[in-house]
């Protein structure tokens, strides 16, 4: 991976981005995009849109969502413990016992997800997955008065942010879903910089995907693309316990996944597959029998309709603090998208 691009990836993964509170990470994106794009703007929703050759035709939108799973402070009790509600789809069993960062007005505050120790749980409690009302966040405050000098209702919380390299070109970090998609889209921008394009390409870091694909709805409406490709993560099935008959066979570092199905325009899929073959980029193919839970869903339905595609990065342990991706898959996905954009001409028809 290109050295500056790897530093950018690490910066994305270690910057907080709860849904609706993406300002910090979007500044990281803007700093990266400004030297590479012809125009960089942020819309009223918070989506960052970096355009290259913006007067070209047709208009292509590439989208990765920058928001990550988080928690929100709902209540501070008399002893200074915080009670929270989820922002996105948490698995409580995975969340328990993790170190956290409370993103307060003065900066991050260390906390831990807590419940009663197993020694003092009742037999029934041991059998039950706790609800959010059954856990609390301990920030070490003496009482409510001290906690309220540090934390406000509505503050957001993430698991402790970090990223570590693993063996065989793998990387683990919370928030790979979908900061690796943002990275792919913005690395595509780098690969396209200074190269001849007929199409106008809009590389978008979208917001609020985890709570309803919201940023993709608004940015796609504003950009009005002919073609729109979302970059997200998908479940890698190269671990124990996965039913490949239902999920398909997807491996890390075996190439990005190019989807087919009713959410996907057939010409977009065919061109991505043809480019992959022509440029010797290894890809994996998956079917999605219904609308996907990705920005491709929102993009496809924007205005009078968009020719949508979906390229996904294989991801182990999705929606957990230990997501794992392969760096080769990221590089291949960015190269695939760049070569796709370079191949598109105004004369091409995307009508099925």
Secondary structure, 3 states (H helix, E strand, C coil): CCHHHHHHHHHHHCCCCECCCCHHHHHHHHHHHHCCCCEEEECCCCCEEEEECCCCCCEEEEEEECCECEEEEEEECCCCCEEEEEECCCCHHHHCCCEEEEEECCEEEEEEEECCCHHHCCHHHHHCCCCHHHCEEECCCCCHHHHHHHCCCCCEEEECCCEEECHHHEEEECCHHHHHHHHHHHHHHHHHCCCCCCCEEEEEEECCHHHCCHHHHHHHHHHCCCEEEEEEEEECCCCCCCCHHHHCCCCCCCCEEEEEECCCCHHHHHHHHHHHHHCCCCEEEEEECCCCCCHHHHHHCCCCCCEEEEEEEEEECCCCCCCEEEHHHHHHHHHHHHHHHHHCCCCCCCCC
